[in-house]
């Protein structure tokens, strides 16, 4: 009797685990943070986790997050929708023109305070 109860309990636990594991698909939405004071982009990072299957690449999109406790955030991305919740993908923010320009020229912020475009000057041979 206890074997039958154990088998039934195990089957129910497996069904519950399967249902939870096979819920709505999610994926990491990736983008590059625009550093406005330096007019360059950070490296590709996670913007948010969004519901839905991961779609392919799309044209560049400017995503802005309204000012919250941490301040306004501007990202550029080439991932297709769905976009992260709470982000505006209209491109109406004034920083979007500069952010998309930085993406077009692949201008990445460097750790030393410079950026990759224009490339840092060579120190030359000493």
DOLUMRO-990015 format. One record per residue (C-alpha): residue in three letters; x, y, z. Coordinates in Angstrom, 1 decimal. Layout:
N
> ALA_X_Y_Z .
...
This chain:
126
> UNK_0.0_0.0_0.0 .
> UNK_2.7_2.5_0.9 .
> UNK_4.5_1.7_-2.3 .
> UNK_1.4_2.6_-4.3 .
> UNK_1.1_5.9_-2.3 .
> UNK_4.8_6.6_-2.8 .
> UNK_4.6_6.0_-6.6 .
> UNK_1.5_8.2_-6.9 .
> UNK_3.1_10.9_-4.8 .
> UNK_6.3_10.8_-7.0 .
> UNK_4.2_10.9_-10.2 .
> UNK_2.3_14.0_-8.9 .
> UNK_5.6_15.7_-7.9 .
> UNK_7.1_15.1_-11.3 .
> UNK_4.0_16.5_-13.0 .
> UNK_4.1_19.6_-10.9 .
> UNK_7.8_20.0_-11.6 .
> UNK_7.2_19.6_-15.3 .
> UNK_4.4_22.1_-15.3 .
> UNK_6.5_24.7_-13.5 .
> UNK_9.6_24.1_-15.7 .
> UNK_7.5_24.3_-18.9 .
> UNK_5.8_27.6_-18.1 .
> UNK_6.0_30.7_-20.3 .
> UNK_9.4_30.9_-22.0 .
> UNK_11.7_33.8_-21.0 .
> UNK_15.0_35.1_-22.2 .
> UNK_17.6_37.7_-21.4 .
> UNK_17.1_40.9_-23.4 .
> UNK_20.6_42.3_-24.2 .
> UNK_21.6_45.8_-25.0 .
> UNK_24.4_48.4_-24.6 .
> UNK_24.1_51.2_-22.0 .
> UNK_24.7_54.6_-23.5 .
> UNK_27.0_56.7_-21.3 .
> UNK_25.7_60.2_-22.2 .
> UNK_28.4_62.3_-20.6 .
> UNK_31.0_60.4_-22.7 .
> UNK_28.9_59.8_-25.8 .
> UNK_29.9_56.1_-26.0 .
> UNK_28.4_52.7_-25.2 .
> UNK_29.1_50.1_-22.6 .
> UNK_29.7_46.5_-23.6 .
> UNK_26.7_44.2_-24.3 .
> UNK_24.9_43.4_-21.0 .
> UNK_21.6_42.1_-19.7 .
> UNK_18.9_44.8_-19.8 .
> UNK_16.1_42.6_-18.3 .
> UNK_14.5_39.2_-18.5 .
> UNK_11.4_39.2_-20.8 .
> UNK_8.7_36.7_-21.4 .
> UNK_8.5_35.0_-24.8 .
> UNK_10.8_33.1_-27.1 .
> UNK_14.1_34.8_-28.1 .
> UNK_13.6_36.3_-31.5 .
> UNK_16.3_37.0_-34.0 .
> UNK_18.2_40.2_-34.7 .
> UNK_16.4_43.4_-35.7 .
> UNK_17.4_46.9_-36.7 .
> UNK_18.9_49.1_-34.0 .
> UNK_16.4_50.2_-31.3 .
> UNK_16.9_52.9_-28.6 .
> UNK_15.3_51.9_-25.3 .
> UNK_14.8_54.5_-22.6 .
> UNK_13.8_53.8_-19.0 .
> UNK_12.1_56.8_-17.3 .
> UNK_13.9_58.3_-14.4 .
> UNK_13.6_56.1_-11.4 .
> UNK_15.6_56.1_-8.1 .
> UNK_18.7_55.2_-10.1 .
> UNK_18.2_57.9_-12.8 .
> UNK_17.3_57.6_-16.5 .
> UNK_18.9_54.8_-18.5 .
> UNK_19.3_54.7_-22.3 .
> UNK_20.2_51.4_-24.1 .
> UNK_20.6_50.5_-27.7 .
> UNK_19.9_47.0_-28.8 .
> UNK_19.5_44.9_-32.0 .
> UNK_17.2_42.3_-30.5 .
> UNK_13.7_42.0_-31.7 .
> UNK_10.6_42.5_-29.5 .
> UNK_9.2_41.8_-27.0 .
> UNK_11.0_44.7_-25.3 .
> UNK_11.6_44.9_-21.5 .
> UNK_8.7_46.1_-19.4 .
> UNK_8.9_49.7_-18.5 .
> UNK_11.1_50.7_-21.4 .
> UNK_10.1_53.1_-24.1 .
> UNK_11.1_51.9_-27.6 .
> UNK_9.7_54.9_-29.5 .
> UNK_13.1_56.6_-30.0 .
> UNK_11.6_59.9_-29.0 .
> UNK_14.2_60.7_-26.3 .
> UNK_16.7_63.3_-27.4 .
> UNK_19.6_61.0_-26.4 .
> UNK_18.5_58.3_-28.8 .
> UNK_20.1_60.1_-31.8 .
> UNK_23.5_60.1_-30.2 .
> UNK_23.1_56.6_-28.7 .
> UNK_22.3_55.1_-32.1 .
> UNK_25.2_57.1_-33.6 .
> UNK_27.5_55.6_-31.1 .
> UNK_26.2_52.1_-32.0 .
> UNK_26.7_52.8_-35.7 .
> UNK_30.4_53.8_-35.2 .
> UNK_30.8_51.0_-32.6 .
> UNK_32.1_53.5_-30.1 .
> UNK_32.7_51.6_-26.8 .
> UNK_33.6_53.3_-23.6 .
> UNK_37.1_52.3_-22.4 .
> UNK_38.0_51.8_-18.7 .
> UNK_40.6_54.6_-18.9 .
> UNK_37.9_57.1_-19.6 .
> UNK_38.3_57.3_-23.3 .
> UNK_36.4_55.5_-26.1 .
> UNK_37.2_53.2_-29.0 .
> UNK_36.2_55.8_-31.6 .
> UNK_38.5_57.5_-32.2 .
> UNK_40.9_54.8_-31.1 .
> UNK_43.4_55.7_-28.4 .
> UNK_46.6_57.2_-29.6 .
> UNK_49.6_54.9_-29.6 .
> UNK_52.2_55.9_-27.0 .
> UNK_54.9_55.2_-29.6 .
> UNK_58.2_53.6_-29.1 .
> UNK_60.3_54.8_-26.2 .
